[in-house]
Structure formats: C-alpha cells, structure tokens
C-alpha cells in the first residue's frame, strides 16, 4: 500500500485530487487536496500499522473526535471516508505558522503571549466539555493564522487524545490507555502524565502553562536532551521563577506570576480546576500589564 507521502500530485482519492504533500508524522501523512469546486483541504491518511500500535484504530478515533468538535480555535473535520481499505480524514486547511516558529526568534511580547494563550484555552476548554483531553499540546500543535491585523490560534493533532470514560462508552471503546503508559511530548508533559498515572483535563492546562512560560521567557522551564531527565524534572523539580528568568522584568506582575505558577503546580488539585477558571485568572494578569507593559 502506497504511503501518504508517496502519493503523487494529481492522484484522485475519493472526490479529491492530491495537490501536494504537506508532511508526515509518526502516525500518518497529510496532503493538500482539492475537490471539484477547487476548494482546498488537508487530507490525512494513516501510515501502515506500527508494531505494537493499531494505527488505523487510533486514526479512526481521531476522525470521530474531530467530528465532535466545533470551535474557531480547533481544526475541524470536513469529511471521513474509506477507499482501497484505507481510512481518510479530510480537515479544513489551515494556512498558518506553528507557534514553535515564532518561538525560534525568542520570547513573545507579554500581551501577545496572553492573547494567544486565552484563545488556546477557549479551544481546549471546548474539547474538555466534550470529554476530550488533548495530551499533546505543544508549540508545534498550535498554529497561528494571520487574520489581517490579528492572529487566530488553531489547535491541531488530536491523534493521542484521551477520552473520558463516558465518551469512550459512547464510541463503544475503552477509555484510552491504562496507567503506566506514557504518551505525549516530554517537554510539555504534566507530572502525572510523565509518571504514567491517571490524568484529567488539568494535564492540558499544565501543558499550556509550560507553553506560556516559554512564550514569556523565551525558553521552557526545563531543558534536557535526555527525555527521562525531562520527565523527572516535570515530576519533581520546581520550575525556575519566571521573575528570575526574565530579569525581574516590569511586566512580570504578581497576577502574571500567579497565572503561571497556578498552571504549573505539581499536583493537579493545586492547579486551575478548568480552562474557564484559568481564563479568569489570565484576564486579571492581562489587566495587570496596563501601565507596565507598552
């Protein structure tokens, strides 16, 4: 079976024509396609099953998950179909740069960092309300779309999403992985996720806290080449105080510090209870920048 990144332009897949290859991840490839009207989409197809991982099953679940979501800060599904024994997922084509690209140039302006985080919280809060936990929030999975004078956040890649038990039951499936199995990106993992423990929506809030810290400081709180050392740091080490890392910048207000520290608490019950609660604290932090952050 031809892999997604090997399908040549011009190939017809269902009612779509392949325009170009956009990329390939560990679980699937993404192509730009167009329909007969000329409208452009992103078409995702799973790679062949990896030993020990039922890629097709995980991919089918991602397709079902995206069809549950309807929010301007989340990528949306347009179509799902099967052809030649392979499942395809058609998504809106998002034209934007990943947040990681912006971070390549260093820290972001504090107001911009908070505005982007607020949008990410709105999107992930919607997912949480549907009983979904992303589990892999990171700058690569947050796209920034130029809307002509302002940026819109689009969260992508729900490939390792965790379903709460009631949502899993609705799909006739188990509630994802059991304890002791670690999925995600070590740099942005919550302590309980790093330890392979049960997790809930507050793991996503921790990841957004790490991303916010990185946007403000120009670096994440923990930097290790060894993923095991990274996981241990998340599990046990306190993050360096934001004020110390930023040289006591005047915009590093008490309210902003409270936002970051609240998101990065080691124990889930010491973090914000929900995306909505974190958003309220973020709004206070944004107001605190008036007069100290031009």
Secondary structure as the mmCIF struct_conf table of DSSP 4:
data_model
#
loop_
_struct_conf.conf_type_id
_struct_conf.id
_struct_conf.beg_label_comp_id
_struct_conf.beg_label_asym_id
_struct_conf.beg_label_seq_id
_struct_conf.end_label_comp_id
_struct_conf.end_label_asym_id
_struct_conf.end_label_seq_id
HELX_RH_3T_P HELX_RH_3T_P1 UNK A 4 UNK A 6
HELX_LH_PP_P HELX_LH_PP_P1 UNK A 7 UNK A 8
TURN_TY1_P TURN_TY1_P1 UNK A 9 UNK A 10
STRN STRN1 UNK A 12 UNK A 13
TURN_TY1_P TURN_TY1_P2 UNK A 14 UNK A 15
STRN STRN2 UNK A 16 UNK A 24
BEND BEND1 UNK A 26 UNK A 27
STRN STRN3 UNK A 28 UNK A 34
TURN_TY1_P TURN_TY1_P3 UNK A 36 UNK A 37
STRN STRN4 UNK A 40 UNK A 46
HELX_LH_PP_P HELX_LH_PP_P2 UNK A 47 UNK A 47
BEND BEND2 UNK A 48 UNK A 48
HELX_LH_PP_P HELX_LH_PP_P3 UNK A 49 UNK A 49
STRN STRN5 UNK A 50 UNK A 50
TURN_TY1_P TURN_TY1_P4 UNK A 51 UNK A 52
STRN STRN6 UNK A 53 UNK A 53
HELX_RH_AL_P HELX_RH_AL_P1 UNK A 55 UNK A 68
TURN_TY1_P TURN_TY1_P5 UNK A 72 UNK A 73
STRN STRN7 UNK A 74 UNK A 74
STRN STRN8 UNK A 77 UNK A 83
TURN_TY1_P TURN_TY1_P6 UNK A 84 UNK A 85
STRN STRN9 UNK A 86 UNK A 92
STRN STRN10 UNK A 97 UNK A 98
HELX_RH_AL_P HELX_RH_AL_P2 UNK A 99 UNK A 103
TURN_TY1_P TURN_TY1_P7 UNK A 104 UNK A 105
HELX_LH_PP_P HELX_LH_PP_P4 UNK A 107 UNK A 109
HELX_RH_AL_P HELX_RH_AL_P3 UNK A 110 UNK A 129
TURN_TY1_P TURN_TY1_P8 UNK A 130 UNK A 131
STRN STRN11 UNK A 132 UNK A 133
HELX_RH_3T_P HELX_RH_3T_P2 UNK A 139 UNK A 141
STRN STRN12 UNK A 142 UNK A 146
BEND BEND3 UNK A 148 UNK A 150
STRN STRN13 UNK A 151 UNK A 155
TURN_TY1_P TURN_TY1_P9 UNK A 159 UNK A 160
HELX_LH_PP_P HELX_LH_PP_P5 UNK A 161 UNK A 161
STRN STRN14 UNK A 162 UNK A 163
HELX_LH_PP_P HELX_LH_PP_P6 UNK A 164 UNK A 164
HELX_RH_AL_P HELX_RH_AL_P4 UNK A 165 UNK A 171
TURN_TY1_P TURN_TY1_P10 UNK A 172 UNK A 172
BEND BEND4 UNK A 173 UNK A 173
BEND BEND5 UNK A 176 UNK A 176
TURN_TY1_P TURN_TY1_P11 UNK A 179 UNK A 180
BEND BEND6 UNK A 184 UNK A 184
HELX_RH_3T_P HELX_RH_3T_P3 UNK A 186 UNK A 188
HELX_RH_AL_P HELX_RH_AL_P5 UNK A 191 UNK A 194
TURN_TY1_P TURN_TY1_P12 UNK A 195 UNK A 196
TURN_TY1_P TURN_TY1_P13 UNK A 201 UNK A 201
HELX_RH_AL_P HELX_RH_AL_P6 UNK A 202 UNK A 217
BEND BEND7 UNK A 218 UNK A 219
BEND BEND8 UNK A 221 UNK A 221
BEND BEND9 UNK A 225 UNK A 226
HELX_RH_AL_P HELX_RH_AL_P7 UNK A 227 UNK A 236
HELX_LH_PP_P HELX_LH_PP_P7 UNK A 237 UNK A 241
HELX_RH_AL_P HELX_RH_AL_P8 UNK A 242 UNK A 245
TURN_TY1_P TURN_TY1_P14 UNK A 246 UNK A 247
BEND BEND10 UNK A 248 UNK A 248
TURN_TY1_P TURN_TY1_P15 UNK A 250 UNK A 251
HELX_RH_AL_P HELX_RH_AL_P9 UNK A 254 UNK A 263
TURN_TY1_P TURN_TY1_P16 UNK A 264 UNK A 264
BEND BEND11 UNK A 266 UNK A 267
HELX_RH_3T_P HELX_RH_3T_P4 UNK A 268 UNK A 270
BEND BEND12 UNK A 271 UNK A 271
BEND BEND13 UNK A 273 UNK A 274
HELX_RH_AL_P HELX_RH_AL_P10 UNK A 275 UNK A 288
TURN_TY1_P TURN_TY1_P17 UNK A 289 UNK A 292
#
